[in-house]
């Protein structure tokens, strides 16, 4: 059985938090060749995750499009972090 959209969003947020190194210092992020600003990308993604956590807590129901957009942007940010040798 497929999860409902709030559960799917919670699972996605959990997976993102496990896969992306949010606890890095600025010195660790900016210590080499930069292909996109890792600091800004992580700040953006962290803001998006916080937004959806608040929305879910308030009972908002994300659409499948919302889930898809968050997954897509997370994949792009992960790829950029990988280019920068941070994951």
Z-matrix of the N, CA and C atoms (Angstrom, degrees):
N
C 1 1.452
C 2 1.529 1 109.29
N 3 1.323 2 116.35 1 134.47
C 4 1.456 3 121.80 2 -179.36
C 5 1.525 4 109.85 3 -77.74
N 6 1.339 5 117.10 4 144.86
C 7 1.465 6 119.42 5 177.39
C 8 1.528 7 110.35 6 -72.30
N 9 1.331 8 116.25 7 155.93
C 10 1.465 9 119.20 8 174.28
C 11 1.529 10 108.54 9 -72.52
N 12 1.323 11 117.13 10 168.75
C 13 1.460 12 119.01 11 -172.88
C 14 1.533 13 114.27 12 -63.18
N 15 1.337 14 121.46 13 -37.29
C 16 1.469 15 118.15 14 176.28
C 17 1.537 16 112.02 15 -63.90
N 18 1.331 17 116.79 16 -39.65
C 19 1.470 18 119.41 17 178.49
C 20 1.526 19 110.81 18 -66.99
N 21 1.328 20 116.91 19 -39.32
C 22 1.463 21 120.83 20 178.19
C 23 1.530 22 110.59 21 -62.73
N 24 1.333 23 116.77 22 -40.47
C 25 1.466 24 120.69 23 178.81
C 26 1.528 25 110.06 24 -66.04
N 27 1.324 26 117.60 25 -42.19
C 28 1.470 27 120.54 26 178.09
C 29 1.519 28 111.06 27 -61.36
N 30 1.328 29 117.31 28 -41.58
C 31 1.463 30 121.52 29 178.38
C 32 1.522 31 110.81 30 -64.86
N 33 1.326 32 116.59 31 -41.66
C 34 1.463 33 120.76 32 178.22
C 35 1.520 34 110.87 33 -62.87
N 36 1.323 35 117.48 34 -45.34
C 37 1.470 36 121.43 35 178.96
C 38 1.522 37 110.28 36 -60.00
N 39 1.313 38 116.90 37 -43.16
C 40 1.458 39 121.36 38 179.22
C 41 1.529 40 110.84 39 -62.43
N 42 1.312 41 116.56 40 -43.55
C 43 1.468 42 121.10 41 179.90
C 44 1.529 43 111.35 42 -64.48
N 45 1.327 44 116.32 43 -40.46
C 46 1.468 45 121.01 44 178.85
C 47 1.524 46 109.96 45 -63.30
N 48 1.327 47 116.84 46 -45.85
C 49 1.464 48 120.52 47 -178.91
C 50 1.525 49 112.24 48 -63.29
N 51 1.324 50 117.32 49 -29.79
C 52 1.458 51 120.68 50 178.37
C 53 1.531 52 111.59 51 -78.58
N 54 1.325 53 117.21 52 -29.54
C 55 1.463 54 121.81 53 -173.73
C 56 1.519 55 114.39 54 -90.56
N 57 1.314 56 117.59 55 -27.74
C 58 1.466 57 121.82 56 -173.42
C 59 1.527 58 109.40 57 -106.60
N 60 1.342 59 116.81 58 131.07
C 61 1.474 60 120.50 59 -178.12
C 62 1.532 61 112.69 60 -80.85
N 63 1.326 62 117.02 61 85.45
C 64 1.466 63 121.24 62 -178.71
C 65 1.531 64 112.80 63 -74.93
N 66 1.321 65 118.65 64 -19.17
C 67 1.453 66 121.33 65 -174.47
C 68 1.525 67 114.99 66 -87.22
N 69 1.314 68 117.81 67 11.95
C 70 1.467 69 120.46 68 -177.71
C 71 1.520 70 111.12 69 -74.34
N 72 1.330 71 115.23 70 146.34
C 73 1.457 72 119.98 71 175.72
C 74 1.527 73 109.26 72 -81.13
N 75 1.323 74 116.16 73 164.00
C 76 1.466 75 120.46 74 178.76
C 77 1.524 76 110.68 75 -62.48
N 78 1.330 77 116.83 76 -35.79
C 79 1.460 78 120.72 77 179.18
C 80 1.529 79 111.07 78 -63.79
N 81 1.316 80 117.40 79 -38.49
C 82 1.460 81 121.12 80 178.21
C 83 1.530 82 111.08 81 -68.47
N 84 1.318 83 116.90 82 -38.19
C 85 1.462 84 120.90 83 -178.25
C 86 1.515 85 112.32 84 -72.60
N 87 1.310 86 117.29 85 -33.94
C 88 1.463 87 121.67 86 -171.69
C 89 1.523 88 111.94 87 -109.51
N 90 1.315 89 117.60 88 38.66
C 91 1.463 90 119.75 89 -174.41
C 92 1.520 91 114.24 90 -102.50
N 93 1.313 92 118.71 91 7.34
C 94 1.458 93 119.38 92 -178.70
C 95 1.513 94 111.65 93 -156.56
N 96 1.325 95 114.83 94 -155.19
C 97 1.456 96 120.76 95 178.08
C 98 1.524 97 108.67 96 -65.17
N 99 1.316 98 115.58 97 138.23
C 100 1.465 99 119.85 98 -174.43
C 101 1.528 100 110.21 99 -115.93
N 102 1.328 101 116.14 100 122.32
C 103 1.462 102 123.03 101 174.43
C 104 1.524 103 107.35 102 -112.96
N 105 1.303 104 116.90 103 76.54
C 106 1.468 105 121.58 104 -172.52
C 107 1.517 106 108.20 105 96.00
N 108 1.290 107 117.46 106 141.94
C 109 1.461 108 121.20 107 -175.79
C 110 1.532 109 110.39 108 -76.75
N 111 1.309 110 116.47 109 105.19
C 112 1.460 111 121.81 110 -178.16
C 113 1.521 112 111.82 111 -60.85
N 114 1.318 113 116.55 112 -37.27
C 115 1.459 114 120.31 113 -179.30
C 116 1.525 115 110.91 114 -62.40
N 117 1.321 116 116.76 115 -47.13
C 118 1.465 117 120.47 116 -179.74
C 119 1.522 118 111.33 117 -67.07
N 120 1.326 119 116.89 118 -38.40
C 121 1.463 120 120.43 119 178.93
C 122 1.526 121 111.03 120 -64.04
N 123 1.328 122 116.65 121 -42.97
C 124 1.462 123 120.00 122 179.17
C 125 1.527 124 111.22 123 -67.36
N 126 1.320 125 116.89 124 -38.10
C 127 1.468 126 120.30 125 177.43
C 128 1.527 127 110.30 126 -63.81
N 129 1.329 128 116.95 127 -42.75
C 130 1.457 129 121.12 128 178.62
C 131 1.528 130 110.59 129 -61.24
N 132 1.330 131 116.11 130 -48.89
C 133 1.464 132 119.79 131 -177.72
C 134 1.521 133 110.93 132 -65.32
N 135 1.319 134 117.51 133 -39.44
C 136 1.463 135 121.02 134 178.30
C 137 1.533 136 110.26 135 -61.86
N 138 1.319 137 117.04 136 -41.25
C 139 1.462 138 121.50 137 178.02
C 140 1.526 139 110.71 138 -63.21
N 141 1.327 140 116.72 139 -42.75
C 142 1.464 141 120.85 140 178.30
C 143 1.535 142 111.24 141 -61.94
N 144 1.322 143 116.31 142 -43.17
C 145 1.459 144 119.83 143 179.95
C 146 1.525 145 111.02 144 -64.82
N 147 1.330 146 116.42 145 -43.58
C 148 1.464 147 120.19 146 178.02
C 149 1.527 148 110.72 147 -61.02
N 150 1.327 149 116.97 148 -42.14
C 151 1.458 150 121.63 149 178.89
C 152 1.529 151 110.50 150 -57.87
N 153 1.332 152 116.61 151 -48.69
C 154 1.461 153 119.39 152 -177.34
C 155 1.518 154 112.32 153 -71.04
N 156 1.307 155 117.53 154 -31.26
C 157 1.465 156 118.97 155 176.08
C 158 1.532 157 110.44 156 -65.04
N 159 1.326 158 117.48 157 -41.54
C 160 1.467 159 121.94 158 177.74
C 161 1.524 160 109.95 159 -65.91
N 162 1.318 161 116.93 160 -44.28
C 163 1.464 162 120.63 161 -179.71
C 164 1.530 163 110.70 162 -61.75
N 165 1.327 164 117.41 163 -41.95
C 166 1.462 165 120.66 164 178.99
C 167 1.522 166 110.98 165 -66.47
N 168 1.336 167 116.72 166 -39.49
C 169 1.462 168 121.23 167 177.85
C 170 1.530 169 110.98 168 -62.61
N 171 1.340 170 116.09 169 -35.00
C 172 1.460 171 121.15 170 179.79
C 173 1.523 172 113.21 171 -83.55
N 174 1.332 173 116.77 172 4.77
C 175 1.458 174 120.36 173 176.01
C 176 1.511 175 115.80 174 87.36
N 177 1.334 176 117.72 175 8.00
C 178 1.458 177 120.51 176 177.62
C 179 1.527 178 109.87 177 -69.93
N 180 1.300 179 116.55 178 144.38
C 181 1.457 180 122.19 179 -179.08
C 182 1.532 181 108.83 180 -109.17
N 183 1.337 182 118.18 181 112.24
C 184 1.461 183 119.75 182 179.79
C 185 1.530 184 111.02 183 -70.74
N 186 1.316 185 115.41 184 150.52
C 187 1.451 186 119.98 185 175.73
C 188 1.527 187 108.46 186 -85.34
N 189 1.316 188 115.89 187 168.35
C 190 1.461 189 119.27 188 176.22
C 191 1.530 190 110.33 189 -63.90
N 192 1.328 191 116.47 190 -31.63
C 193 1.465 192 120.66 191 175.81
C 194 1.517 193 111.93 192 -63.46
N 195 1.326 194 117.36 193 -40.21
C 196 1.468 195 121.56 194 177.36
C 197 1.525 196 110.50 195 -61.63
N 198 1.316 197 115.85 196 -44.31
C 199 1.466 198 121.09 197 179.87
C 200 1.520 199 109.82 198 -64.12
N 201 1.326 200 116.12 199 -43.21
C 202 1.465 201 121.00 200 -179.60
C 203 1.531 202 111.10 201 -63.68
N 204 1.341 203 117.11 202 -43.83
C 205 1.472 204 120.66 203 -179.99
C 206 1.522 205 111.60 204 -62.26
N 207 1.335 206 116.99 205 -43.33
C 208 1.460 207 120.23 206 179.82
C 209 1.529 208 110.38 207 -65.31
N 210 1.323 209 116.83 208 -41.46
C 211 1.466 210 120.31 209 178.96
C 212 1.529 211 110.61 210 -64.46
N 213 1.330 212 116.77 211 -42.27
C 214 1.458 213 121.22 212 -178.75
C 215 1.528 214 111.80 213 -65.24
N 216 1.326 215 116.97 214 -45.71
C 217 1.464 216 119.50 215 179.91
C 218 1.527 217 110.66 216 -67.17
N 219 1.319 218 117.15 217 -35.72
C 220 1.472 219 120.48 218 177.75
C 221 1.519 220 111.21 219 -63.96
N 222 1.322 221 116.72 220 -41.14
C 223 1.468 222 120.82 221 178.60
C 224 1.521 223 110.85 222 -63.85
N 225 1.328 224 116.73 223 -41.16
C 226 1.467 225 120.19 224 178.97
C 227 1.526 226 111.15 225 -66.05
N 228 1.318 227 116.98 226 -40.94
C 229 1.463 228 120.81 227 179.02
C 230 1.526 229 109.83 228 -66.68
N 231 1.327 230 117.04 229 -41.46
C 232 1.464 231 120.64 230 177.33
C 233 1.529 232 109.85 231 -59.91
N 234 1.335 233 117.64 232 -43.41
C 235 1.462 234 120.93 233 179.15
C 236 1.528 235 111.61 234 -62.04
N 237 1.331 236 116.82 235 -39.72
C 238 1.456 237 120.58 236 177.82
C 239 1.519 238 111.46 237 -65.77
N 240 1.335 239 116.76 238 -41.27
C 241 1.461 240 120.74 239 177.89
C 242 1.533 241 110.29 240 -64.46
N 243 1.313 242 115.82 241 -35.64
C 244 1.464 243 119.93 242 178.31
C 245 1.534 244 110.72 243 -66.45
N 246 1.340 245 117.09 244 -40.47
C 247 1.472 246 121.03 245 176.53
C 248 1.521 247 110.38 246 -60.70
N 249 1.322 248 116.85 247 -33.67
C 250 1.462 249 122.20 248 -179.77
C 251 1.528 250 112.42 249 -86.71
N 252 1.340 251 116.75 250 7.35
C 253 1.464 252 123.82 251 179.04
C 254 1.538 253 112.79 252 58.84
N 255 1.329 254 116.20 253 39.32
C 256 1.459 255 121.06 254 179.81
C 257 1.533 256 112.14 255 -103.91
N 258 1.317 257 117.46 256 -12.52
C 259 1.468 258 121.88 257 174.80
C 260 1.520 259 108.85 258 -131.15
